[in-house]
Amino acid sequence: MRHGELGPHHQEAPVSHPQLFTPEEKLADAKKLSNLPRIVAICGSTRFMAEMNEADLRETEAGRIVVKPGCDLKSPHELWSDPVEAEALKARLDDLHRAKIRLADEVLVVGAYIGDSTRAEIAYARSLGKPVRFTHPEVDPAAPDQ
């Protein structure tokens, strides 16, 4: 047999093709491998910040990691006192909150009212296949009476 030829009983190893995973699948796998608790993204109108803080407390007590809005632009603060800066900050915060939804395993919508922003967050979470819970299920846009 010459160099480079295969013997009669030798089989060429199958060529393996790397499995292509989406970023979401990679993240889910990394969270499982890291043995992280479930991550809950809290969504809702900032008029319900006190209720969001209570939901954060209860979700944390239940052993879940919580991510939620970190700024209430309706409350005065020097970071958003300039209307132009406030508008730019709102856009960045909206992007950040969508990232929190992508990071989360599920979404908890807090409050008895949902506006356009929260409605869009719910639609986004559902488009990603995230389970969505409500403190007030009657406000679910997918509820039969809506």
C-alpha positions as CSV (number, residue, x, y, z in Angstrom):
1,M,0.0,0.0,0.0
2,R,1.3,3.4,-0.9
3,H,1.4,6.4,1.4
4,G,-2.0,8.1,1.5
5,E,-4.0,5.1,0.4
6,L,-6.6,3.6,2.7
7,G,-6.5,-0.1,3.6
8,P,-9.4,-2.4,2.7
9,H,-11.1,-2.2,6.1
10,H,-10.5,1.5,6.7
11,Q,-13.5,3.8,6.5
12,E,-13.1,7.5,6.1
13,A,-14.5,9.3,9.1
14,P,-17.6,11.2,8.3
15,V,-17.1,14.9,8.0
16,S,-18.9,16.6,10.9
17,H,-20.6,19.9,10.3
18,P,-20.8,22.2,13.3
19,Q,-24.3,22.7,14.5
20,L,-25.4,26.3,13.9
21,F,-27.2,27.7,17.0
22,T,-29.0,31.0,17.2
23,P,-27.8,33.5,19.8
24,E,-31.0,32.7,21.8
25,E,-30.2,29.0,21.8
26,K,-26.6,29.6,22.8
27,L,-27.8,31.9,25.7
28,A,-30.3,29.3,26.8
29,D,-27.6,26.6,26.8
30,A,-25.2,28.8,28.7
31,K,-27.9,29.5,31.3
32,K,-28.5,25.8,31.7
33,L,-24.8,24.9,32.0
34,S,-24.4,27.7,34.5
35,N,-27.3,26.3,36.6
36,L,-28.8,29.8,36.8
37,P,-32.2,30.3,38.4
38,R,-35.1,31.4,36.1
39,I,-34.8,35.0,35.0
40,V,-38.0,37.1,35.0
41,A,-38.3,40.4,33.2
42,I,-40.8,42.7,34.8
43,C,-42.7,44.9,32.4
44,G,-45.4,47.5,32.9
45,S,-46.2,51.2,33.0
46,T,-43.8,53.2,35.1
47,R,-46.9,54.5,36.9
48,F,-46.7,51.1,38.6
49,M,-43.1,51.4,39.9
50,A,-44.2,50.6,43.5
51,E,-46.0,47.5,42.3
52,M,-43.0,46.5,40.2
53,N,-40.8,46.8,43.3
54,E,-43.2,44.5,45.2
55,A,-43.2,42.0,42.3
56,D,-39.4,42.1,42.3
57,L,-39.4,41.3,46.0
58,R,-41.8,38.4,45.6
59,E,-40.1,37.0,42.5
60,T,-36.7,37.2,44.2
61,E,-38.1,35.5,47.3
62,A,-39.4,32.7,45.0
63,G,-35.8,32.2,43.9
64,R,-35.9,33.9,40.5
65,I,-33.5,36.5,39.1
66,V,-35.4,39.8,38.3
67,V,-34.6,42.4,35.7
68,K,-36.9,45.4,35.4
69,P,-37.0,49.0,34.3
70,G,-34.3,50.9,36.2
71,C,-35.5,54.5,35.5
72,D,-38.9,56.2,35.9
73,L,-38.7,59.0,33.4
74,K,-42.0,60.4,34.8
75,S,-40.2,61.2,38.1
76,P,-38.0,64.3,38.0
77,H,-34.2,63.6,37.8
78,E,-31.2,65.5,36.5
79,L,-30.4,62.8,34.0
80,W,-33.5,63.5,32.0
81,S,-34.3,67.1,32.9
82,D,-33.5,68.2,29.4
83,P,-36.3,67.2,27.0
84,V,-33.9,66.4,24.1
85,E,-31.7,64.2,26.4
86,A,-34.8,62.6,27.9
87,E,-36.0,61.5,24.4
88,A,-32.6,60.0,23.5
89,L,-32.5,58.3,26.9
90,K,-35.9,56.8,26.4
91,A,-34.9,55.3,23.1
92,R,-31.8,53.8,24.8
93,L,-33.8,52.5,27.7
94,D,-36.3,50.9,25.4
95,D,-33.5,49.1,23.6
96,L,-32.1,48.0,27.0
97,H,-35.4,46.7,28.2
98,R,-35.8,44.6,25.0
99,A,-32.4,43.2,25.8
100,K,-33.7,42.3,29.3
101,I,-36.6,40.6,27.7
102,R,-34.3,38.6,25.5
103,L,-32.2,37.6,28.5
104,A,-35.2,36.5,30.5
105,D,-36.9,33.1,30.6
106,E,-40.3,34.7,31.1
107,V,-42.0,38.0,31.5
108,L,-44.2,39.3,34.3
109,V,-46.5,42.2,33.4
110,V,-47.4,44.3,36.4
111,G,-50.4,46.6,36.8
112,A,-54.0,47.0,35.9
113,Y,-53.3,49.0,32.8
114,I,-51.1,48.5,29.8
115,G,-50.2,51.2,27.3
116,D,-48.6,51.1,23.9
117,S,-45.0,50.5,25.2
118,T,-46.0,47.6,27.4
119,R,-48.3,46.2,24.7
120,A,-45.2,46.3,22.3
121,E,-43.1,44.6,25.0
122,I,-45.7,41.8,25.4
123,A,-45.8,41.3,21.6
124,Y,-42.0,41.2,21.5
125,A,-41.7,38.7,24.3
126,R,-44.3,36.5,22.7
127,S,-42.6,36.7,19.3
128,L,-39.5,35.3,21.0
129,G,-41.6,32.4,22.6
130,K,-41.3,33.8,26.1
131,P,-44.1,32.9,28.5
132,V,-45.9,36.0,29.7
133,R,-47.6,36.2,33.1
134,F,-49.8,39.1,34.4
135,T,-50.5,40.4,37.9
136,H,-53.9,41.4,36.3
137,P,-54.7,38.8,33.7
138,E,-57.7,40.8,32.4
139,V,-55.3,43.3,30.7
140,D,-53.7,40.6,28.6
141,P,-54.1,41.7,25.0
142,A,-54.5,38.1,24.0
143,A,-57.3,37.5,26.5
144,P,-60.6,36.5,24.8
145,D,-62.5,39.7,25.8
146,Q,-59.8,42.1,24.5
